[in-house]
Amino acid sequence: MLTADMKRLVADHPLGFVATVSPDGTPNLSPKGTFAVIDDRTLAFADIRSPQTIRNLKANPRIDVNFVDVFVRKGFRCSGTARLIQRGEAGFEPILQKLRSSFADRVRTVVVVTVEKATSLTSPAYDDGRSEADLRRAWTQRFRQLQPGGKFEE
């Protein structure tokens, strides 16, 4: 289900945008920066400061997540079902270790996502014949311009 490129993207850019639905039907979109690939059909993230996301998943475990490499304007969207594992429950510690969070001591819950569908996302800029290298160059330059003084220190 998760391709090698999708797994690499999560490893390189562990920030995923999580979409859930509140019990009243209100959408909830929240960034989570601790994602890791567990296996070909499973992702996970840490609940560090996610009270609304956790409440929503307790009521309705359906979840969508988007990952994007902003420099090449490519990524993927996945849909699935979330399972919540609380600190102290079986399976919590092995998943937490894979998440590599510097906030590990504050994690109350890990969210394990069983991926049911994963599809690629690409920018319409590719429709105009631009290459990945072109987009990376343009967006890297833009990022550098956004830095104080227009400089980016690596």
TAKAPE-V290670 format. One record per backbone hydrogen bond with DSSP energy under -0.5 kcal/mol. NH is the residue of the N-H (numbers start at 1). CO is the residue of the C=O. E is the energy in kcal/mol with one decimal. If there is no record, write none. Layout:
nh/co/e
NH/CO/E
NH/CO/E
//
This chain:
nh/co/e
2/40/-2.6
3/1/-0.6
7/3/-2.4
8/4/-2.4
9/5/-2.2
10/6/-2.1
11/7/-2.2
12/8/-2.6
13/9/-3.0
16/14/-0.7
16/32/-2.8
17/66/-2.6
18/16/-0.7
18/30/-2.8
19/64/-3.1
20/28/-2.6
22/26/-3.2
25/22/-2.7
28/20/-2.6
30/18/-2.5
32/16/-2.8
35/14/-1.8
36/44/-1.8
38/36/-0.5
38/42/-2.7
39/42/-1.5
42/39/-1.2
43/113/-2.2
44/36/-1.8
45/111/-1.9
47/109/-3.0
48/46/-1.0
54/50/-2.5
55/51/-2.4
56/52/-2.7
57/53/-2.4
58/54/-2.1
59/55/-1.5
60/56/-2.6
63/80/-2.1
64/19/-1.8
65/78/-2.5
66/17/-1.8
67/76/-2.4
69/74/-3.1
70/68/-0.9
72/69/-0.7
73/69/-1.6
74/69/-1.1
75/121/-2.5
76/67/-2.0
77/119/-2.9
78/65/-2.7
79/117/-2.5
80/63/-2.5
81/114/-1.8
82/61/-2.7
83/112/-2.3
85/110/-2.6
86/84/-0.5
87/108/-2.5
89/86/-2.4
92/89/-1.9
95/91/-1.4
96/92/-2.7
97/93/-2.3
98/94/-1.2
99/95/-1.2
99/96/-0.6
100/96/-0.7
100/97/-0.6
101/96/-0.5
104/101/-1.2
106/103/-2.5
107/103/-0.6
107/104/-1.0
108/47/-1.6
109/47/-0.7
110/85/-2.5
111/45/-3.2
112/83/-2.9
112/110/-0.6
113/43/-3.3
113/111/-0.6
114/81/-3.0
114/112/-0.6
115/41/-3.0
115/113/-0.8
116/79/-2.9
117/79/-1.8
119/77/-2.8
121/75/-2.8
123/73/-1.8
126/123/-1.6
127/124/-1.4
128/124/-0.6
128/125/-0.9
129/126/-1.7
130/125/-1.2
135/131/-2.2
136/132/-2.8
137/133/-2.4
138/134/-2.4
139/135/-2.8
140/136/-2.2
141/137/-2.2
142/138/-2.0
143/139/-2.2
144/140/-2.3
145/141/-2.0
146/142/-1.5
147/143/-0.7
147/144/-0.9
150/147/-3.1
151/148/-1.1
153/151/-0.5
154/152/-0.6
//
